[in-house]
């Protein structure tokens, strides 16, 4: 009997370790596999039992539910049926997350059995220019927020002349409502390693680093183990799989600064310096880690590369709309009935994501707003729910996709308070490098407090301040903080009514 219990942090926080121990304690002839999460967080811990080759789900499980797993499974009170048939799973296009929740994350044999390393095998038969062209043709863009074309970044590093080049994976996932990076590192770490190796072959880089946030202890452990296993198997090291050039990598743990999610701050931290933003130029692609040409990509960007090489650039490019090609892992959180990770092709209307996939609010009250793109994203009202999920489509509505985290609010939420939180967040997390962010955010909080107290004259001051921050900040922290503030002012004027009424 084979039973799968997630080691994913969300499941562990809800008692998965205790459930795994309780299953083992039954003393039956059972094999417990600690897999990643399927992404249905509202059902965690989700236990799966393999029956005649089909995995049946049970959840959300509690330790008291374990004994009944060894009886009539059809009568189990938490029985959900075959996991692949659940609506949440059946409606997805899982490419990057195809193995997540299915395989044993630290079994290289399991990874190979599910098409792992097939992309790398193909890449090893190509030269660097052909690899870069394949990534460029796929339309893959950075999944960390900026949406910059991955192939262009790789090409810049490939053409740079240097005695040493680096691949740096930005795994400092600090935005609220984002957990895709963590899930892939915990549930399918070898796909990230494979993607980094392919990036190294493409650009001539021989060394890679994963900069991983300290708040992810499970991901740190799994990634370190995966790197060790890959090195022992000859996937990493002096010759990639005994066929390719040298490429090795290591895991580095950050110290908890939100601003280190910005690539130049990350590079400073990686070098042992204070995590502050660097001015551009020079670009990291030309002068990055230790002053050498460096590819800095997000976890999901790199973890998607093996799919492109296994299935081909045209296959991946056929998904999506406009300049947003392929799939995007939506991370749905906040006041929702069904929160979790849902991978789908770009282009789905925001309203369908919120109302159909997420199932509306957990409170049962009407949806008031959705913040897309983390704490610096704009608040979209229902009037904008017809917006297709794509980079340019959101930018056209003064919003951003960012890392594709969605936070849902019901009609009881005060958007003035939420906008103030965003501004205060920036004030706390600013590295202090540039004046608009360092001082502007502090003045912004003070100005919003004036508005909340009924001072309508402070509203135009806030607007001017946001314009200054937007144009003058060196990085996304200060530059995007105006998005939630201005969207709250624009779309939810009633929440600023106290000041307006006082003025009247």
C-alpha positions as CSV (number, residue, x, y, z in Angstrom):
1,X,0.0,0.0,0.0
2,X,1.5,3.4,-1.0
3,X,0.3,6.6,0.7
4,X,1.4,10.1,-0.3
5,X,1.6,12.8,2.4
6,X,2.8,16.2,1.4
7,X,6.0,17.7,2.8
8,X,4.9,21.1,1.4
9,X,5.2,23.9,4.0
10,X,1.4,24.7,3.8
11,X,0.6,21.0,4.5
12,X,3.2,20.8,7.2
13,X,1.8,23.9,8.9
14,X,-1.6,22.1,9.0
15,X,-0.3,18.9,10.5
16,X,1.1,16.8,7.6
17,X,4.1,15.6,9.6
18,X,1.9,14.3,12.4
19,X,-0.3,12.5,9.9
20,X,2.7,10.9,8.2
21,X,3.9,9.7,11.6
22,X,0.4,8.4,12.5
23,X,0.3,6.4,9.2
24,X,3.7,4.9,9.9
25,X,2.7,4.0,13.4
26,X,-0.2,1.9,12.1
27,X,2.4,-0.8,11.5
28,X,0.7,-2.0,8.3
29,X,2.6,-2.9,5.1
30,X,2.6,0.7,3.8
31,X,5.1,2.9,2.0
32,X,4.8,6.6,2.9
33,X,6.0,9.0,0.2
34,X,6.5,12.6,1.1
35,X,5.5,14.5,-2.1
36,X,4.9,18.1,-2.9
37,X,1.5,19.8,-2.9
38,X,-1.1,19.6,-5.6
39,X,-1.9,23.2,-4.9
40,X,-5.3,22.7,-3.3
41,X,-4.4,24.5,-0.1
42,X,-8.0,24.4,1.3
43,X,-7.8,20.6,1.2
44,X,-4.4,20.3,3.0
45,X,-3.2,18.1,4.4
46,X,-4.3,16.2,1.3
47,X,-3.4,12.5,1.7
48,X,-3.4,10.3,-1.4
49,X,-3.7,6.5,-1.5
50,X,-2.8,4.6,-4.6
51,X,-5.4,2.1,-5.6
52,X,-4.8,0.0,-8.8
53,X,-2.5,2.7,-10.1
54,X,-5.0,5.5,-9.4
55,X,-4.3,8.0,-6.6
56,X,-7.4,8.8,-4.5
57,X,-7.5,11.9,-2.3
58,X,-8.5,12.3,1.3
59,X,-8.7,15.7,2.9
60,X,-8.4,17.9,4.7
61,X,-7.0,15.2,6.9
62,X,-6.5,15.1,10.7
63,X,-4.6,12.5,12.7
64,X,-7.9,11.1,13.9
65,X,-8.8,10.3,10.3
66,X,-5.8,8.0,9.8
67,X,-7.1,4.7,11.1
68,X,-9.9,4.7,8.5
69,X,-7.4,4.8,5.7
70,X,-6.8,1.1,6.5
71,X,-10.5,0.1,6.2
72,X,-13.1,0.6,3.5
73,X,-11.7,3.6,1.6
74,X,-15.0,4.3,-0.2
75,X,-16.6,4.9,3.2
76,X,-13.9,7.3,4.5
77,X,-15.5,10.6,5.6
78,X,-12.7,12.6,3.9
79,X,-12.8,10.7,0.6
80,X,-12.6,12.9,-2.5
81,X,-12.2,10.4,-5.3
82,X,-9.4,10.2,-7.9
83,X,-7.3,13.4,-7.5
84,X,-6.8,14.0,-11.2
85,X,-10.6,14.1,-11.7
86,X,-11.1,16.8,-9.1
87,X,-12.4,20.0,-10.9
88,X,-9.4,22.1,-9.6
89,X,-6.9,19.6,-11.2
90,X,-8.9,18.8,-14.4
91,X,-9.2,22.4,-15.4
92,X,-5.5,23.2,-15.4
93,X,-2.8,23.2,-18.0
94,X,0.1,21.9,-15.9
95,X,3.4,22.3,-17.7
96,X,5.9,23.8,-15.1
97,X,4.0,22.1,-12.3
98,X,3.3,18.8,-14.1
99,X,5.3,16.7,-11.6
100,X,4.6,18.8,-8.5
101,X,2.6,16.7,-6.0
102,X,3.1,13.6,-8.0
103,X,6.7,12.5,-7.6
104,X,9.0,12.0,-4.7
105,X,10.8,15.3,-4.8
106,X,14.2,13.8,-3.9
107,X,14.0,10.7,-6.1
108,X,16.0,11.3,-9.3
109,X,14.7,8.0,-10.7
110,X,11.1,9.2,-10.1
111,X,12.0,12.5,-11.8
112,X,13.4,10.7,-14.9
113,X,10.3,8.4,-15.0
114,X,8.2,11.6,-15.4
115,X,10.2,13.1,-18.3
116,X,12.8,14.7,-16.1
117,X,16.2,15.5,-17.7
118,X,14.6,15.0,-21.2
119,X,15.0,18.7,-21.9
120,X,18.6,18.7,-20.7
121,X,19.4,15.7,-22.9
122,X,18.2,17.6,-25.9
123,X,20.0,20.8,-24.9
124,X,23.3,18.9,-24.6
125,X,23.0,18.2,-28.3
126,X,22.7,21.9,-29.2
127,X,25.2,24.8,-29.2
128,X,24.7,27.8,-27.0
129,X,23.2,30.0,-29.7
130,X,20.6,27.4,-30.6
131,X,19.6,27.0,-27.0
132,X,19.2,30.8,-26.6
133,X,17.1,30.9,-29.8
134,X,14.8,28.1,-28.5
135,X,14.1,30.0,-25.4
136,X,13.6,33.3,-27.3
137,X,11.2,31.5,-29.8
138,X,9.2,30.1,-26.9
139,X,8.2,33.6,-25.8
140,X,9.2,32.8,-22.2
141,X,9.3,36.0,-20.1
142,X,10.5,36.5,-16.5
143,X,7.9,35.1,-14.1
144,X,9.3,37.1,-11.1
145,X,7.4,40.2,-12.0
146,X,9.1,42.3,-14.7
147,X,8.1,40.0,-17.5
148,X,11.4,40.7,-19.4
149,X,12.0,38.3,-22.3
150,X,14.2,35.5,-21.0
151,X,15.9,34.8,-24.3
152,X,17.1,38.4,-24.6
153,X,18.7,38.3,-21.1
154,X,20.4,35.0,-21.9
155,X,21.7,36.3,-25.2
156,X,23.2,39.3,-23.6
157,X,25.1,37.1,-21.2
158,X,26.1,34.7,-23.9
159,X,27.6,37.4,-26.0
160,X,29.5,39.0,-23.2
161,X,33.2,38.4,-23.0
162,X,34.4,37.2,-19.6
163,X,36.5,34.6,-17.9
164,X,33.6,33.6,-15.6
165,X,29.8,33.9,-15.9
166,X,27.1,33.0,-13.4
167,X,23.5,31.8,-13.3
168,X,21.6,33.2,-10.2
169,X,18.2,32.1,-9.3
170,X,16.1,34.6,-7.4
171,X,14.2,32.5,-4.9
172,X,13.6,35.4,-2.5
173,X,9.9,35.1,-2.8
174,X,8.7,37.9,-0.5
175,X,5.4,39.2,-2.0
176,X,2.2,38.5,-0.2
177,X,0.0,35.8,-1.8
178,X,3.0,34.2,-3.6
179,X,4.1,30.7,-3.0
180,X,4.8,29.2,-6.5
181,X,8.6,29.3,-6.0
182,X,8.4,27.6,-2.7
183,X,6.0,24.9,-4.0
184,X,8.3,24.0,-7.0
185,X,11.4,23.9,-4.8
186,X,9.7,21.7,-2.3
187,X,7.8,19.5,-4.7
188,X,10.0,19.3,-7.9
189,X,13.5,20.7,-7.1
190,X,15.3,18.9,-10.0
191,X,13.4,20.9,-12.6
192,X,14.9,24.1,-11.2
193,X,18.4,22.5,-11.2
194,X,17.8,21.2,-14.8
195,X,16.7,24.7,-15.9
196,X,19.8,26.3,-14.4
197,X,22.1,23.8,-16.1
198,X,20.5,24.6,-19.5
199,X,20.9,28.3,-18.8
200,X,24.6,27.7,-18.0
201,X,25.2,25.7,-21.2
202,X,23.5,28.4,-23.2
203,X,25.5,31.3,-21.8
204,X,28.8,29.8,-21.0
205,X,28.2,30.0,-17.2
206,X,29.8,27.3,-15.1
207,X,28.5,28.2,-11.7
208,X,25.0,28.8,-10.3
209,X,23.5,30.1,-7.1
210,X,20.0,29.8,-5.7
211,X,19.3,32.8,-3.4
212,X,16.6,31.4,-1.1
213,X,14.8,33.2,1.6
214,X,15.4,32.1,5.1
215,X,11.7,31.9,5.9
216,X,11.5,28.7,3.7
217,X,13.2,26.0,5.9
218,X,11.6,23.1,4.0
219,X,12.6,24.5,0.6
220,X,16.2,25.1,1.9
221,X,16.5,21.5,3.1
222,X,15.0,20.0,-0.1
223,X,17.1,22.1,-2.4
224,X,20.3,21.3,-0.6
225,X,19.5,17.6,-0.7
226,X,18.5,17.8,-4.4
227,X,21.8,19.5,-5.3
228,X,23.8,16.9,-3.4
229,X,21.9,14.1,-5.1
230,X,22.3,15.6,-8.6
231,X,26.0,16.1,-8.0
232,X,26.5,12.5,-6.8
233,X,24.6,11.3,-9.9
234,X,26.9,13.3,-12.2
235,X,24.1,15.6,-13.3
236,X,26.1,18.5,-11.8
237,X,29.9,18.8,-11.6
238,X,32.9,18.7,-13.8
239,X,30.9,17.3,-16.8
240,X,27.1,17.6,-17.0
241,X,25.8,14.0,-17.2
242,X,29.2,13.0,-18.6
243,X,28.4,14.8,-21.9
244,X,28.4,18.5,-21.4
245,X,30.6,21.3,-19.9
246,X,31.2,21.8,-16.2
247,X,28.3,23.3,-14.2
248,X,27.8,23.2,-10.5
249,X,25.7,25.2,-8.1
250,X,24.9,25.9,-4.4
251,X,22.2,27.2,-2.2
252,X,22.6,30.5,-0.4
253,X,20.2,31.7,2.3
254,X,19.1,35.3,2.6
255,X,18.6,37.2,5.8
256,X,15.1,38.4,5.5
257,X,15.2,41.7,3.6
258,X,12.2,42.2,1.2
259,X,14.3,44.5,-1.0
260,X,16.6,41.6,-1.8
261,X,13.9,40.3,-4.1
262,X,15.1,43.0,-6.4
263,X,18.0,41.6,-8.5
264,X,20.7,44.1,-7.8
265,X,20.0,44.1,-4.1
266,X,20.1,40.3,-4.2
267,X,23.5,40.4,-5.9
268,X,24.9,42.7,-3.3
269,X,23.6,40.4,-0.5
270,X,25.0,37.3,-2.4
271,X,28.4,39.0,-2.4
272,X,28.2,39.5,1.4
273,X,27.4,43.2,1.1
274,X,24.4,45.2,2.5
275,X,21.3,44.5,0.5
276,X,20.8,47.8,-1.3
277,X,19.8,48.6,-4.8
278,X,22.5,49.2,-7.4
279,X,22.1,51.9,-10.0
280,X,21.7,50.7,-13.6
281,X,23.7,50.7,-15.9
282,X,25.7,48.6,-15.7
283,X,23.2,45.8,-16.2
284,X,23.7,42.5,-14.2
285,X,23.8,40.7,-17.5
286,X,27.1,42.5,-18.1
287,X,28.4,43.3,-14.6
288,X,26.5,41.2,-12.1
289,X,27.7,38.8,-9.4
290,X,31.3,39.7,-8.5
291,X,31.3,42.1,-11.5
292,X,30.9,39.2,-14.0
293,X,28.1,38.6,-16.6
294,X,25.2,37.1,-14.8
295,X,21.8,35.7,-15.7
296,X,19.3,36.5,-12.9
297,X,16.1,34.7,-13.3
298,X,13.1,33.8,-11.1
299,X,12.5,30.2,-9.9
300,X,9.5,29.7,-12.2
301,X,11.3,31.1,-15.2
302,X,14.2,28.6,-14.8
303,X,11.9,25.7,-13.8
304,X,9.9,26.2,-17.0
305,X,13.0,25.9,-19.3
306,X,13.0,22.0,-19.2
307,X,9.5,21.9,-20.5
308,X,10.4,24.1,-23.4
309,X,13.3,21.8,-24.4
310,X,11.3,18.6,-23.8
311,X,8.3,19.7,-25.8
312,X,9.7,22.4,-28.1
313,X,9.4,26.2,-28.3
314,X,6.4,26.1,-30.6
315,X,4.5,23.9,-28.2
316,X,5.0,26.3,-25.3
317,X,4.4,29.4,-27.4
318,X,1.0,28.1,-28.6
319,X,-0.4,28.8,-25.1
320,X,-1.3,32.3,-24.0
321,X,-2.2,35.6,-25.7
322,X,-0.4,38.6,-27.2
323,X,3.1,38.8,-25.9
324,X,2.2,36.7,-22.8
325,X,3.1,33.2,-23.9
326,X,2.9,29.9,-22.2
327,X,1.3,29.3,-18.8
328,X,1.2,31.2,-15.5
329,X,0.9,29.7,-12.0
330,X,-1.8,31.7,-10.4
331,X,-1.5,31.9,-6.6
332,X,-4.9,32.6,-5.2
333,X,-5.2,33.8,-1.6
334,X,-7.0,36.2,0.7
335,X,-10.7,36.0,1.4
336,X,-11.4,33.1,-1.0
337,X,-13.2,29.8,-0.8
338,X,-10.6,27.9,-2.7
339,X,-7.1,29.2,-2.3
340,X,-4.0,27.7,-3.8
341,X,-2.0,27.3,-7.0
342,X,-3.6,27.0,-10.4
343,X,-1.5,26.8,-13.6
344,X,-3.3,27.9,-16.7
345,X,-2.4,29.6,-20.0
346,X,-2.3,33.4,-20.0
347,X,-5.6,35.1,-21.1
348,X,-8.2,34.0,-18.6
349,X,-10.4,36.9,-17.5
350,X,-9.7,38.1,-13.9
351,X,-13.4,37.6,-13.0
352,X,-13.3,33.9,-14.1
353,X,-10.3,33.4,-11.9
354,X,-12.0,35.0,-8.9
355,X,-15.5,33.7,-9.2
356,X,-15.1,30.3,-10.8
357,X,-11.7,29.0,-9.9
358,X,-11.4,30.6,-6.4
359,X,-15.1,30.2,-5.8
360,X,-15.7,33.7,-4.6
361,X,-15.1,34.8,-1.0
362,X,-14.8,32.5,2.0
363,X,-17.0,35.0,3.9
364,X,-19.8,34.7,1.4
365,X,-19.9,38.5,1.0
366,X,-19.5,40.1,-2.5
367,X,-16.0,40.5,-3.9
368,X,-14.9,44.1,-3.6
369,X,-11.4,44.1,-5.0
370,X,-8.5,41.9,-6.1
371,X,-4.9,42.9,-5.6
372,X,-2.7,41.3,-8.3
373,X,1.1,41.4,-8.1
374,X,1.8,41.3,-4.4
375,X,1.7,44.3,-1.9
376,X,2.7,46.7,-4.6
377,X,0.0,45.7,-7.1
378,X,-3.1,47.7,-8.0
379,X,-6.5,46.9,-6.6
380,X,-8.9,45.9,-9.4
381,X,-12.6,46.4,-8.8
382,X,-15.3,44.2,-10.3
383,X,-15.6,46.8,-13.2
384,X,-12.2,45.6,-14.4
385,X,-12.9,41.8,-14.0
386,X,-13.1,41.4,-17.8
387,X,-9.3,42.1,-18.0
388,X,-7.5,39.2,-19.6
389,X,-4.6,37.9,-17.5
390,X,-1.6,39.1,-19.5
391,X,1.3,41.5,-18.9
392,X,0.3,44.2,-21.4
393,X,-3.4,43.8,-20.7
394,X,-2.9,44.5,-17.0
395,X,-0.4,47.4,-17.7
396,X,-3.1,48.9,-19.9
397,X,-5.4,49.1,-16.9
398,X,-2.6,50.7,-14.6
399,X,-1.9,47.3,-13.0
400,X,0.8,44.7,-13.0
401,X,0.9,40.9,-12.9
402,X,4.1,40.7,-10.9
403,X,4.6,37.2,-9.6
404,X,0.9,36.4,-10.3
405,X,-0.2,36.4,-6.7
406,X,-3.9,37.4,-6.2
407,X,-5.3,38.6,-2.9
408,X,-9.1,38.8,-2.7
409,X,-11.1,41.2,-0.5
410,X,-14.8,41.3,0.2
411,X,-17.0,44.4,0.5
412,X,-16.3,44.9,4.2
413,X,-12.7,45.9,3.5
414,X,-11.6,49.5,3.8
415,X,-9.4,50.2,0.8
416,X,-8.0,53.4,2.3
417,X,-6.6,51.2,5.1
418,X,-5.2,48.7,2.6
419,X,-3.5,51.5,0.6
420,X,-2.0,52.9,3.7
421,X,-0.7,49.4,4.5
422,X,1.0,49.2,1.1
423,X,2.7,52.6,1.7
424,X,3.8,51.7,5.2
425,X,5.1,48.4,3.9
426,X,7.4,50.4,1.5
427,X,8.5,52.7,4.3
428,X,9.5,49.8,6.5
429,X,11.2,47.7,3.7
430,X,13.0,50.5,1.8
431,X,16.7,50.0,1.6
432,X,17.2,53.8,1.8
433,X,19.2,54.0,-1.4
434,X,17.0,56.5,-3.2
435,X,15.1,59.6,-1.9
436,X,11.7,59.0,-3.4
437,X,11.4,55.6,-1.7
438,X,13.2,56.4,1.5
439,X,11.4,59.7,2.3
440,X,8.4,59.5,-0.1
441,X,6.9,56.4,1.6
442,X,7.2,58.0,5.1
443,X,5.5,61.2,3.9
444,X,2.9,59.0,2.1
445,X,1.9,57.3,5.3
446,X,1.6,60.7,7.0
447,X,-0.5,62.1,4.2
448,X,-2.8,59.1,4.2
449,X,-3.3,59.6,7.9
450,X,-4.3,63.2,7.2
451,X,-6.9,61.9,4.7
452,X,-8.3,59.4,7.1
453,X,-8.7,62.2,9.6
454,X,-10.8,64.2,7.2
455,X,-8.2,66.4,5.5
456,X,-9.3,66.5,1.8
457,X,-6.5,68.9,0.9
458,X,-4.1,66.0,1.5
459,X,-5.6,64.0,-1.5
460,X,-3.8,66.1,-4.3
461,X,-0.6,66.0,-2.2
462,X,-0.8,62.2,-2.1
463,X,-1.4,62.1,-5.9
464,X,1.7,64.3,-6.5
465,X,3.8,62.3,-4.1
466,X,2.8,59.0,-5.9
467,X,3.8,60.5,-9.3
468,X,7.2,61.5,-7.9
469,X,7.8,58.0,-6.4
470,X,6.7,56.3,-9.6
471,X,9.2,58.3,-11.7
472,X,12.1,58.7,-9.4
473,X,12.6,55.4,-7.5
474,X,15.5,53.2,-8.5
475,X,13.7,49.8,-8.1
476,X,10.2,48.3,-8.1
477,X,9.7,48.8,-4.3
478,X,9.3,52.6,-4.5
479,X,8.3,52.6,-8.2
480,X,5.3,50.3,-7.8
481,X,4.1,51.4,-4.3
482,X,1.9,54.1,-6.0
483,X,-0.1,51.4,-7.8
484,X,-2.2,50.3,-4.8
485,X,-2.5,53.8,-3.5
486,X,-3.7,55.4,-6.8
487,X,-5.9,52.4,-7.7
488,X,-7.6,52.8,-4.3
489,X,-8.2,56.5,-4.9
490,X,-9.5,55.9,-8.4
491,X,-11.7,52.8,-8.0
492,X,-12.9,53.1,-4.3
493,X,-13.6,56.9,-3.8
494,X,-16.2,56.0,-1.2
495,X,-13.5,54.8,1.1
496,X,-12.0,58.3,1.0
497,X,-15.4,59.9,1.6
498,X,-14.6,61.1,5.2
499,X,-12.1,63.6,3.9
500,X,-14.3,64.7,1.0
501,X,-17.3,65.1,3.2
502,X,-15.3,67.2,5.7
503,X,-14.2,69.4,2.8
504,X,-17.8,69.9,1.7
